Amino acid sequence: MDIKVLGPGCSKCKQAEKNVLEAVAETGVNAKVEKVTDLMKIAGYGVFGTPSVVVDGEVKCVGKIPTKEEVKGWISKS
């Protein structure tokens, strides 16, 4: 599983990344989590709000910090 946290590095983006990492650790899902800070790469996903989370190429949230429970729901269904 490939998870990308999109954001320039603001506090909200860092919290989103933390929630994603904790959800992955708690569920034991085999996933690679990558932080994407390049604005051109972020725009390439068609998102213009951060933080955003992409799971296996599918944008799951834009412009908000996902809760750990939300992330667990996304990664358990993939």
Buried (B, 14 or more C-beta within 10 A) or exposed (E): EEBBBBBEEEEBBBBBBEBBBEBBEEBEBEBEBEBBEEEEEBEEBEBEEBBBBBBEEEBBBBEBBBEBEBBBBBBEEB
